[in-house]
Amino acid sequence: MIHASICTIGDEILIGQVVDTNSSRLAAALEEAGIRVTRMLSIGDAREEILNNLRNELTVNDIVITTGGLGPTKDDITKGVLAELSGSTGYVEHAGQLAIVKDILHSRGLDMLESNRAQALVPDRCEVIENHLGTAPIMVFRFPEDSFGATLYALPGVPFEAVGAIPSVMEDIRAHFPLADILHRSIMVFGIAESALSELIAPWEDALPEDMHLAYLPNPLTGIRLRLSIYGGNREEEKARVEHQLVRLKEILGNKVYSDQDDTLEATVGRLLKAAGKTLSAAESCTGGEISHLITSVPGSSAYYLGSVTSYAVSVKEKVLGVPAETVERCGVVSGEVAAAMAEGVRRVTGSDYAVSTTGLAGPDGDAFNPVGTVWIGVAGPRGTKTVRKNFRNDRKRNIERFAAAALDFLRLTIIDDLNN
């Protein structure tokens, strides 16, 4: 199996000023191609640190990918260090990248400076993959067997450019490395804690063939992705074996499985609504528009989503959604009765077939009746209105995410129940 290391370069990563998202995207692409990522490193803008760490990584890996340190300012020293590491004796101007630099500057109404032109200068022992999204090219250093016998890809650090370079880098890797087949299949699970899920499926997991690997990948917005993987072997033959195991797993989990692919709750709800020819609206209090954001992030959601009311204040709940003041006074704002009235109110206002609502306490404070993390969810539809109470013990941001995800899942189960009855 081919092994790879990912190295981010820049003091801004080490001091927490910038969050490294490049490594996760690169790692996912490498894993998908059957390449095992052995390590992720963050290295500061210091010559010796860069040299020593890259020498170590090139010694024990087939591929090293760096991001960062290729800009036009004085603190961007990666190119010079890579020239030294590769034994380059000088720099050459890459005509294709220079033309891109000129086009980018022209489109922004900027003059060409020497620092901009220098972006197209590359060490004479590297190959170039043109970067059409920025001024710094992707540099490829192929070290001979009597050196490291590895390949280093140097990418810009700007996430838009680094992620944009991934297809070209992976194309080059496939052309130069014998990659093994790898098969991944996922199912998406919601409404059960990771520990409880592990216990529930333990007999099934223990009986898996030795060459099948199960991973639990939790996310507050999407639940738990269960991924089965097989490394090596014949892809088509292994696909049938994995499908057989997933059929058994779905029998155990029932409606806790919401998709048999890498998916989201909002996309699943959208497919259900579209297939049934139904529409949706939302009335949000504690989630502050998060549900609407998730729903409308799905391409084509305009076919079934009509709109929402973010009724944060009690006055909006009463005046816009028609929640009775008497219900608020008697039951409290965070209650099933208010959640039901909110869902029915926005359904009436928009004319949608279904409506989902949330009212709760994301934090930092609770009230006399409900602890922080309490949410009431309402769903109004053709067959009536349902409510459910959930409690999550997280910080405010995480509670809002969990509230929204729980609301989408409750909506999903309601629609499925309606379709089956």
Secondary structure in CASP SS format (residue, H / E / C, confidence):
PFRMAT SS
TARGET T0000
AUTHOR 0000-0000-0000
METHOD secondary structure of the structure
MODEL  1
M C 1.00
I C 1.00
H E 1.00
A E 1.00
S E 1.00
I E 1.00
C E 1.00
T E 1.00
I E 1.00
G C 1.00
D H 1.00
E H 1.00
I H 1.00
L H 1.00
I C 1.00
G C 1.00
Q C 1.00
V C 1.00
V C 1.00
D C 1.00
T C 1.00
N H 1.00
S H 1.00
S H 1.00
R H 1.00
L H 1.00
A H 1.00
A H 1.00
A H 1.00
L H 1.00
E H 1.00
E H 1.00
A C 1.00
G C 1.00
I C 1.00
R E 1.00
V E 1.00
T E 1.00
R E 1.00
M E 1.00
L E 1.00
S E 1.00
I E 1.00
G C 1.00
D C 1.00
A C 1.00
R H 1.00
E H 1.00
E H 1.00
I H 1.00
L H 1.00
N H 1.00
N H 1.00
L H 1.00
R H 1.00
N H 1.00
E H 1.00
L H 1.00
T H 1.00
V H 1.00
N C 1.00
D C 1.00
I E 1.00
V E 1.00
I E 1.00
T E 1.00
T E 1.00
G C 1.00
G C 1.00
L C 1.00
G C 1.00
P C 1.00
T C 1.00
K C 1.00
D C 1.00
D C 1.00
I C 1.00
T H 1.00
K H 1.00
G H 1.00
V H 1.00
L H 1.00
A H 1.00
E H 1.00
L H 1.00
S H 1.00
G C 1.00
S C 1.00
T C 1.00
G C 1.00
Y E 1.00
V E 1.00
E E 1.00
H C 1.00
A H 1.00
G H 1.00
Q H 1.00
L H 1.00
A H 1.00
I H 1.00
V H 1.00
K H 1.00
D H 1.00
I H 1.00
L H 1.00
H H 1.00
S H 1.00
R C 1.00
G C 1.00
L C 1.00
D C 1.00
M C 1.00
L C 1.00
E H 1.00
S H 1.00
N H 1.00
R H 1.00
A H 1.00
Q H 1.00
A H 1.00
L E 1.00
V E 1.00
P E 1.00
D C 1.00
R C 1.00
C C 1.00
E E 1.00
V E 1.00
I E 1.00
E C 1.00
N C 1.00
H C 1.00
L C 1.00
G C 1.00
T C 1.00
A C 1.00
P C 1.00
I E 1.00
M E 1.00
V E 1.00
F E 1.00
R E 1.00
F C 1.00
P C 1.00
E C 1.00
D C 1.00
S C 1.00
F C 1.00
G C 1.00
A C 1.00
T E 1.00
L E 1.00
Y E 1.00
A E 1.00
L E 1.00
P C 1.00
G C 1.00
V C 1.00
P H 1.00
F H 1.00
E H 1.00
A H 1.00
V H 1.00
G H 1.00
A H 1.00
I H 1.00
P H 1.00
S H 1.00
V H 1.00
M H 1.00
E H 1.00
D H 1.00
I H 1.00
R H 1.00
A H 1.00
H H 1.00
F C 1.00
P C 1.00
L C 1.00
A C 1.00
D C 1.00
I E 1.00
L E 1.00
H E 1.00
R E 1.00
S E 1.00
I E 1.00
M E 1.00
V E 1.00
F C 1.00
G C 1.00
I C 1.00
A C 1.00
E H 1.00
S H 1.00
A H 1.00
L H 1.00
S H 1.00
E H 1.00
L H 1.00
I C 1.00
A H 1.00
P H 1.00
W H 1.00
E H 1.00
D H 1.00
A C 1.00
L C 1.00
P C 1.00
E C 1.00
D C 1.00
M C 1.00
H E 1.00
L E 1.00
A E 1.00
Y E 1.00
L E 1.00
P E 1.00
N E 1.00
P C 1.00
L C 1.00
T C 1.00
G E 1.00
I E 1.00
R E 1.00
L E 1.00
R E 1.00
L E 1.00
S E 1.00
I E 1.00
Y E 1.00
G C 1.00
G C 1.00
N C 1.00
R H 1.00
E H 1.00
E H 1.00
E H 1.00
K H 1.00
A H 1.00
R H 1.00
V H 1.00
E H 1.00
H H 1.00
Q H 1.00
L H 1.00
V H 1.00
R H 1.00
L H 1.00
K H 1.00
E H 1.00
I H 1.00
L H 1.00
G H 1.00
N H 1.00
K H 1.00
V E 1.00
Y E 1.00
S E 1.00
D C 1.00
Q C 1.00
D C 1.00
D C 1.00
T C 1.00
L H 1.00
E H 1.00
A H 1.00
T H 1.00
V H 1.00
G H 1.00
R H 1.00
L H 1.00
L H 1.00
K H 1.00
A H 1.00
A H 1.00
G C 1.00
K C 1.00
T C 1.00
L E 1.00
S E 1.00
A E 1.00
A E 1.00
E E 1.00
S C 1.00
C C 1.00
T C 1.00
G C 1.00
G C 1.00
E H 1.00
I H 1.00
S H 1.00
H H 1.00
L H 1.00
I H 1.00
T H 1.00
S C 1.00
V C 1.00
P C 1.00
G C 1.00
S H 1.00
S H 1.00
A H 1.00
Y C 1.00
Y E 1.00
L E 1.00
G E 1.00
S E 1.00
V E 1.00
T E 1.00
S C 1.00
Y C 1.00
A C 1.00
V H 1.00
S H 1.00
V H 1.00
K H 1.00
E H 1.00
K H 1.00
V C 1.00
L C 1.00
G C 1.00
V C 1.00
P C 1.00
A H 1.00
E H 1.00
T H 1.00
V H 1.00
E H 1.00
R H 1.00
C H 1.00
G C 1.00
V C 1.00
V C 1.00
S C 1.00
G H 1.00
E H 1.00
V H 1.00
A H 1.00
A H 1.00
A H 1.00
M H 1.00
A H 1.00
E H 1.00
G H 1.00
V H 1.00
R H 1.00
R H 1.00
V H 1.00
T H 1.00
G C 1.00
S C 1.00
D C 1.00
Y E 1.00
A E 1.00
V E 1.00
S E 1.00
T E 1.00
T E 1.00
G E 1.00
L C 1.00
A C 1.00
G C 1.00
P C 1.00
D C 1.00
G C 1.00
D C 1.00
A C 1.00
F C 1.00
N C 1.00
P C 1.00
V C 1.00
G C 1.00
T E 1.00
V E 1.00
W E 1.00
I E 1.00
G E 1.00
V E 1.00
A E 1.00
G E 1.00
P C 1.00
R C 1.00
G E 1.00
T E 1.00
K E 1.00
T E 1.00
V E 1.00
R E 1.00
K E 1.00
N E 1.00
F C 1.00
R C 1.00
N C 1.00
D C 1.00
R H 1.00
K H 1.00
R H 1.00
N H 1.00
I H 1.00
E H 1.00
R H 1.00
F H 1.00
A H 1.00
A H 1.00
A H 1.00
A H 1.00
L H 1.00
D H 1.00
F H 1.00
L H 1.00
R H 1.00
L H 1.00
T H 1.00
I H 1.00
I H 1.00
D H 1.00
D H 1.00
L H 1.00
N H 1.00
N C 1.00
END
